[in-house]
Amino acid sequence: MLDKSGTFQYAIGKIGDSSGAMFRPKGIAVDSEGDLYVVTGCGARYRFSNRQGELLYYFGKRGTAAGQFQLPTGLFIDRNDRIYWRIR
């Protein structure tokens, strides 16, 4: 993560397909509290980190049933902190 002047602050996550890891990120958004949201295409996990880059939680997996996601392509947060993701 970079600050407003472009200075490196911290890195988040690890690469992989295990629980809590990220692979092929497809979208990034920040809410009004500064929490970072990342959606990944492979495994369709959704990862949320606070300003210190700590993993808060993640959810979802690939599929078409309730709570599952198929080929997400983007992530958006509106001014009321509602989360939306684009699905192909």
C-alpha positions in Angstrom: 0.0 0.0 0.0 1.2 3.5 -0.9 0.4 6.7 0.9 -0.8 9.8 -0.9 2.7 10.9 -1.8 3.5 7.4 -3.3 5.7 6.2 -0.5 5.4 2.5 0.3 3.6 1.8 3.6 3.0 -1.9 3.8 2.1 -5.0 1.7 -0.9 -7.2 2.3 -1.6 -10.9 1.9 0.3 -13.8 0.5 0.1 -15.5 -2.9 -1.6 -18.8 -3.1 -4.9 -20.7 -3.2 -5.1 -21.6 0.5 -7.4 -20.1 3.0 -6.7 -16.4 3.4 -4.3 -16.3 0.4 -4.9 -14.3 -2.7 -4.4 -15.3 -6.4 -5.5 -13.3 -9.4 -6.9 -10.2 -7.8 -9.7 -8.7 -9.9 -10.8 -5.6 -7.9 -9.8 -3.4 -5.0 -11.9 -0.8 -3.1 -11.6 1.2 0.1 -14.5 2.0 2.4 -15.1 5.2 4.5 -13.2 3.7 7.4 -10.1 3.0 5.3 -10.6 -0.8 5.2 -9.3 -2.4 2.0 -11.4 -4.9 0.1 -10.0 -7.3 -2.5 -11.9 -9.7 -4.7 -10.0 -12.5 -6.4 -11.0 -14.4 -9.5 -9.4 -17.8 -8.7 -11.3 -19.4 -5.8 -13.5 -16.2 -5.6 -12.3 -15.3 -2.1 -13.0 -11.9 -0.7 -10.4 -10.5 1.6 -10.7 -7.5 3.9 -7.8 -5.8 5.5 -7.6 -2.7 7.8 -5.2 0.2 7.5 -2.4 -1.8 9.0 -2.8 -4.5 6.3 -4.1 -7.2 8.8 -6.6 -9.8 7.5 -9.9 -9.1 9.1 -11.9 -11.9 7.4 -12.7 -13.4 4.0 -15.6 -15.3 2.6 -17.0 -17.0 -0.4 -15.9 -19.6 -2.8 -16.3 -20.4 -6.5 -19.7 -21.7 -7.5 -23.3 -20.7 -8.3 -25.1 -21.5 -5.0 -25.9 -19.0 -2.3 -22.7 -17.5 -0.8 -20.7 -18.6 -3.9 -19.3 -16.5 -6.7 -18.6 -17.3 -10.3 -15.8 -15.3 -12.1 -15.9 -12.0 -10.3 -14.5 -9.2 -12.3 -14.7 -6.1 -10.1 -15.5 -4.7 -6.7 -17.2 -1.4 -5.8 -18.2 0.4 -2.6 -20.8 3.2 -2.6 -20.9 6.2 -0.3 -23.0 4.3 2.2 -20.3 1.5 2.4 -22.5 -1.0 0.6 -20.3 -3.5 -1.3 -21.0 -4.6 -4.9 -19.1 -6.9 -7.1 -19.3 -7.4 -10.8 -19.8 -10.9 -12.0 -19.2 -12.0 -15.6 
